[in-house]
Amino acid sequence: MRDYRERYGEWALILGASQGLGRAIAAEAARRKLNLVMVARREAPLIEAAREIEAELGIQTKTLAMDMARDDIVDAIEAGLGGIDIAFMVYNAAAEPHGEFLEQDVATHLENIAVNCTTPTLLVHHFGRKMVARGRGGIVICSSLAADQGIYSYVTYGAAKAYEMILGEGLWEELRHHGVDATALMVGSTYTPNFRESQRKKGTLFADSPAPEGIAEGIPLPQLPEDAAASLFAQIDGEWLPRIFANPRDEQNAIANRDKSRVEMIMRMGDAMRTGWRKPMDPVG
Ligand SMILES: NC(=O)c1ccc[n+]([C@@H]2O[C@H](COP(=O)([O-])OP(=O)(O)OC[C@H]3O[C@@H](n4cnc5c(N)ncnc54)[C@H](OP(=O)(O)O)[C@@H]3O)[C@@H](O)[C@H]2O)c1
């Protein structure tokens, strides 16, 4: 495990840090001696998560309760930082509109673009420039396996996650020449509160357990957020790649699926979404 305070600087900014994967990522950053600025909308769980990580890992935290959808996001975060320099940044927050495209309000689709595309662009531009000026820094953009193909009932979410994937990959190539590391984190099914809630709404077997009884053969089980975060940091402790898979299984599946047709991939994923993972299938992640 590397000392990121030595490697990058003192403070990490984790956007979407109060629960699930974001909280687990915050804890891994703290294990590498970074102090944390933790951001989410709901203040109480955010403060609770920060207190727990401080008590367990002995670093300093600062919490900022705010919505990533606001259009003055850069000014709001800078004001909240009160002069703290950000050395390491993880964009984990996400909007996740679910349902057929035409059945949702266009405002929902636009909020998805604000939270998953516009805000990460604004924040990377702002903090990336500062990191380049200092000649060091690290940026992780959380994407999804949903970025790999059009996906039934998550049409604009998948499209936005594809944007984040390509954003992270492009930044990897540009920023490494300035001493700044960047990547797109490819996240597959992860047993977070948001994942559980969405499974409950869809009535799938994963609503109450990450490994439920009666699950059909070939259905990939969700990863625990702590394992996903540990896997990310184990990889970037060594080498940063343009795209990093949180779950090694998903990387193997992506390689195995590389030669499949778009029609097959999109229809298989659609089938999985429609049936709530009840039917046997080949793994798609
Ligand atoms: N879980 C999965 O199976 C899965 C699969 C593929 C990709 N991913 C990706 O992995 C990342 C984390 O996934 P998750 O949804 O399961 O989340 P999570 O890490 O369990 O929680 C989301 C965090 O972001 C905060 N957040 C959400 N919307 C926000 C907003 N508009 N402004 C500020 N903070 C916000 C939440 O707190 P508040 O609600 O209090 O704001 C929470 O702290 C996301 O980028 C997601 O797309 C997840």
The ligand as a Gaussian input file, in Angstrom:
#p B3LYP/6-31G(d) Opt

LIG

0 1
 N      -23.725000      -0.119000      -7.648000
 C      -23.591000      -0.652000      -8.866000
 O      -23.996000      -1.810000      -9.110000
 C      -22.910000       0.135000      -9.960000
 C      -22.761000      -0.486000     -11.208000
 C      -22.114000       0.212000     -12.210000
 C      -21.609000       1.478000     -11.981000
 N      -21.780000       2.067000     -10.759000
 C      -21.229000       3.417000     -10.565000
 O      -20.515000       3.436000      -9.343000
 C      -20.697000       4.702000      -8.700000
 C      -21.297000       4.506000      -7.309000
 O      -22.482000       3.765000      -7.430000
 P      -23.765000       3.696000      -6.473000
 O      -24.865000       4.331000      -7.148000
 O      -24.013000       2.292000      -6.181000
 O      -23.526000       4.692000      -5.390000
 P      -22.983000       4.707000      -3.885000
 O      -21.519000       4.837000      -3.902000
 O      -23.656000       3.653000      -3.098000
 O      -23.650000       6.093000      -3.435000
 C      -23.710000       7.236000      -4.222000
 C      -23.042000       8.378000      -3.458000
 O      -23.132000       9.572000      -4.224000
 C      -23.960000      10.531000      -3.554000
 N      -24.724000      11.200000      -4.591000
 C      -25.606000      10.638000      -5.446000
 N      -26.126000      11.595000      -6.242000
 C      -25.553000      12.767000      -5.882000
 C      -25.696000      14.104000      -6.314000
 N      -26.567000      14.447000      -7.281000
 N      -24.950000      15.074000      -5.719000
 C      -24.086000      14.755000      -4.730000
 N      -23.909000      13.494000      -4.281000
 C      -24.648000      12.519000      -4.840000
 C      -24.796000       9.703000      -2.558000
 O      -25.199000      10.427000      -1.417000
 P      -26.566000      11.290000      -1.426000
 O      -27.640000      10.380000      -1.934000
 O      -26.760000      11.730000      -0.017000
 O      -26.300000      12.441000      -2.340000
 C      -23.762000       8.658000      -2.163000
 O      -22.846000       9.176000      -1.227000
 C      -21.592000       5.518000      -9.633000
 O      -20.803000       6.328000     -10.456000
 C      -22.317000       4.469000     -10.457000
 O      -22.703000       4.926000     -11.731000
 C      -22.424000       1.402000      -9.745000

